[in-house]
Amino acid sequence: MQTVMPTKPTETRKPLRINNLPPQNMNMNILQRRLHILLCYTKASEEDSGWILAGRMKESLGKALEEEPILAGRLRRQSEEEGGGDFEIVPNDAGVRMVEVRADHVKLAEFVGELKANKREANDLVFWEDIVEHNPQFSPLFYIQVTNFTFGGYSIGITSSLLLVDPFTFSNFLKKWSKVHKTIFSRTNIPKIPYFYFPNYVSSPNDYRLIAGSNYKACKNNTTTYVAAQSVILTVPKNILRNNHKNLAALCIEEAERKTGSKMASSLSLLLHKLPCEEEDAYNKVEMCSRKGLFDVIITSCAIRTWDELGLDSLCFDEGNKADYVSCWISSSSAVSDEGSVMIINPSSDDTDTFGIKVVVTFD
């Protein structure tokens, strides 16, 4: 496990407020909800490898984090003097966690083919450690796993807490990061082997062999499992914000249920991203709801979307080497598998699209 921090110390530390997180000893399931993004790449050249890419990514990610230091921050509870015990994410440069592993005796093409055929999520290729509820300030909110396939190719598994950032803002950051990466390493005087070349620092090949990524904990002691949930993305007109957020959530749940044939759990978490505030910067808010506590509202237009709307199919770190396979999903620990979630994402101020509000409905 390695840590990537912004290459420059963050001087202006504006925290991201998260209102209404349940108090300690209450239901804190929302802490373990996260977004996974998986990108699989064929080698661009004979010299190309995930080890080289990961070494270079440490440098480019540190540069990209200068503009978004909150992604390298940690969750903490405010004191009573600061805000009455609400949570906030502080850009304290604690860093993003990165792990590099090797998949022996596996061909990337065959692995991807199996994923497509079985329509399952590759939890082996992403990493996550549950946030420690009673002491969250030491838990990372952003992980990267680079997996080398010994028979060619590599994958990049990216995981982020849903409290930290919404999928659309996060995908925009990944695109900016890839541009920074290509700008840095397009120069001709760049050494072929990066300074942070992991095999140079490993005493034994067994030290970095693939052991099931985020499922490692489940394999070791059978106490924790990770469940990929089914999600539906919807867009609704901006002016619908004048209605109650719970009403909007009720509509989108109904649409998602009709689309998938699934049923929302009796309890759910409602996560509101980028709420405007007159006195301060935007903040996020969490509400714990019951399915019966939501009210229906009539909206004449509502469009179903897919994860393709994130636009990650063209994301690449080597010029022209686009991903052979892209997958996005939301998951949680087994402890929250009986609880659904709805995420409402306000449009940015420069969004001119009529359908500006994104809603992500996730079933248990």
N, C-alpha and C positions, 0 to 999 in steps of 0.2 A: 504494500500500500504506500502510495506517494501522495504528496500534497502540492498543489499548484496555487500560488497566490498572485495577486496583481503585481506586476513588475515595479510599480511605484506605490508607496504607502498612500492609503486613502486619507486625505486630509479633512475633507468635509464629510462628516459621517451622518447622513440623514437616514434614520431608521425607517423601516416600513412597518407601520402599525397594523396589527391584526386584532380587530375588536371581537369580543364575545367568544373567544375560545373558552371552553368549559374550565372551571377552576380545578385545582388539583383534587385527586380522588374521585373525579367525575368522569364521564365518558369522554375520552380523548382520542377516539378512533381516527378522527380527521388527520391527526399527526402522521399516520402511516400511509395515507393516500399519496401516490406518486405517479408521475408520467414517465413512461419508458419510450425511448426512441432507439431503433436499431437500424444501422446502416451497414450493409455487407458489400465489400469491394473485391474485385479481381485485381491482382497485381498489375500495376501500370507498366512495369518493366521487370527484367530479371533481378535487378538490384533492389527493387521496391519490396518493402515488408512492413508489417504492422509495428515491429520494433523501431524501425527508423521513423515511421510516422508518429508514433507515440512520443519519441524523444523530441521531435520537432514541435509536436502539439503542446508540450509543456511551455515552450517559449512563446508560441503564438497565443495560447490561451491566457497566459499571464498578461500579455499585451492587450488582448480583448477585454479582460476583466477590469482594466483601468477605466473603461467607460461604463461598466456595469458592476461595480464592486459589491453590490448587494448579493450577487450570486455566490460570492465567496464568504458570505456572512453566516451568522448563527442566530438561532432563535433564543430569546430570553424573555423572562417575565419582568415587567416594570415594577419598580417599587411603588409603594402607596403614594409617596411624594411625587413621583413622576407621572402616574396616570391611573392609579387605583388598581394595579395588578393586571392590567391588560398585557398581552404579549406584543412583541415587536421583533423584527429581524434587523440585526445590527450589522452594517458592513465593516466588520472588524478585521478583515484580511486574514481570517482563520484558514481560508483556502478551500479549494475544490479537491476532493479525493479522486485519485486515479489508480487503477490496478491494471497490470499487464499479465496476461495468461497465455498458455499455449494449448491448442487442441490437437492432440496426437492422433495419427491414423484416421483423419477425417478430411474429406475433400469438401471445400466450401460449396461447390456446385451441388453436391449430393445433399449436403446439410440444408441448403436453401430449398432444394427440390422437395425435401421431406416437410419443411415448414409450409410450403405452398400446398402440398397435397393433403396434409392433415389439418391445415388451417389452424395451427396452434402458435402460441407465442414462444419465443426462444428465451426463456428465463435464465438459461445457462449463460447467455451472452450479455447480461446486464447485471449490475451490482447494486445492492442496497443493504444498509443496516438500519434497523428500526431506531427511530428517535427515542431517546431515553426520556420517558414522560416526566419523571420527578427531577431530572437534571438535564434539560434539553440544550443548554448552552454549549455542550461539548459535541453535539451530534451534527455532522455535515448534512447539508440539504441538497447537495449536487454531487453526483458521482459519474465517473467515466470508466468504462472497461474496454480495453483494446485486446482483442483475442486474435492470436496468430494461428492460422491453420497450416500445419506442417506440409500439406500438399497444395499450397498456394492460396493466396487471398487472406483477408483479414476482415474483422468486423469492429465497428465502434458502437458500443452500447452506452447510451446517455440516459441518466435518471435524475429527475428533479422532484422535490416535494411540491405538491399542489399549493401549499401555503406560500411558497417562494415566488412562483411565477405561473401565469396561465400558459397553455400550450402555444398560443399564437404569438405572444410576446417572446416566449422561449425560442420558437423556431426562427424569429427575426434575429435574435442574438446569435444563433448558430450560423445563420447566413453571413452575418457581419464577421463572425470569428473566422469562417472559411476564407473570406476575402483578405483578412489580415494575414492569415497563414500563407496564402498564395503570394501575397505581396512580399512577405519576408523571404520566402524560399524560392522565389523566381530569379533571384540574383545568381550570377554565374560563379561567384566566389564563395558560395556556401559549401562547407565540408560535407562529404557524402555521409559520414557517420556523425550524428549529432552528439553533443556533449552528454546529454542525458540518454545514453544508449544502454537500456536496462541489462542486456546480457553481459555487459562488461562488469556489472556489479553483483552478479549472482554467483554463489559458490557452487551450486549444483543445479542441473536441469530440473530436478524434482521440485525446486523451490518455486517454480512458476508454471507448473503444469495445471491445466484446467481442472478445477474441482467444483463445477456446477455453479459458478458465479453466485448470483443472489440466493440460490438454493443451498449453498454450502452449509448454512446453519441447520437447515432441515435435515440434510444428509448426516450431519454429525451427531445430533442429539434428538432428532425427531420431535422437537418441541415447537418449531415454527415452520409454517408453510406459507407460500406466496401464491395468491390467486389472481389470475388475469380476469378482469371484469369486462363485461360487454358495455361499450359506450356508443352513444349516438350524438352527433353534432348537429345543431339546428341554428338557423339565423332568423332573426325577427327584426321588424322595423325599429329604428331608433326611437321613434316617438312613443313606443310602448312602455318606455321607462316611466312615464307618468302614472302607470299602474303599479300596484303593489308587487314587489319582487316575488312574493309567495304566489301571487296569481300567475305571474309569468312562469314560475317553476311548475305550477300545476298543469298549465297548457303544454309545456314542453315534455313533461312526463307522459301525459296522455298521448302526444304525438309519437314519442319514442316507443311507448308500449304498443301502439298500433303498428308501427313500422317493424318491430322485432318480434312481437308476440310474447315478450317477457313482461313480468310484473315487478313493479317497484316494491322494495321492502317496506314494511310498516314504519320504519324509522329511517331518516336520511339526514345528511348534512348538506346545508345550503351554503356555498362558498361564493361570495360576491367579490369580484376583482375590480380594482381601479375605481372605487367609489369616489366621486368628487367631494372635496371639502373646501369650504370658502376660506378658512383660516390657515389650512395646512395643505401639504401635498396629498395626492390620492392615497387611499388606504384600502386594505382588504378587510372583509368582515365574514365571520362564521356564524351560522345559526343552526341549531339542532332542531329538527322539525319531525312531526309525525305525518304520515301520508294523509290522514284524515284532517289534519290541521291546515291543509292547503285548499284554496278556493279556486274554482274554475273561472276563467275569463274568456270572452269571445274575441279572437283575433282572426282577421280575414286572410292574412297571409303569413305563412310560416314555411320555411324551406329546409329540407333535410340535406345535410352535407356529409362529407366523409373526411377521414384524416388526410386525404390527398390535398385538402384545402391548405394544409400547412406548407405545401410547396417544397418538401424536402427531397423529392425525387431527383432534383438536379444539384443537390448539395455535394460538393467534392472538395477535397483538400489538395489533391494533385490535379492540375489543370487538365480538363477533358476526361478525367476518370470518374464517371458518375457511378452511383451505387447500383449494383445489380439487384438489390433487394432492400426495400424500406418498409419498416413496420412501426406502428405506434399503438400503444395501449396504456390503460390505466390499471394499476393493480394495488393490492393492499395485503396486509398480513391476514392470516386466517381468522384472527380475532375480530376483524371488521367485515367478514364475508356475509354477515346478515344485515348489513346496512348499505343503502344506496347513497348516491350523492348527486347534487346538481350544482354546476358551476356556471355562473352568469358573468360574462366578460364585457364590460363597457367598451364601446369603440373609442379609438384614440381621437384627439381633437381634430386631426387632419383627415379623418376617414370620411369620404364623401359618398360612400356607398349607402343606398337606402336601407339595405339589410346590414346594419352595422353591429347589432348585438349578437354575440356568439353565446350559445348555451350548450354545455356538454352534460348530458344525462348519462350517468353510469349506474348500472344495475349491480346488485350484490353478487 
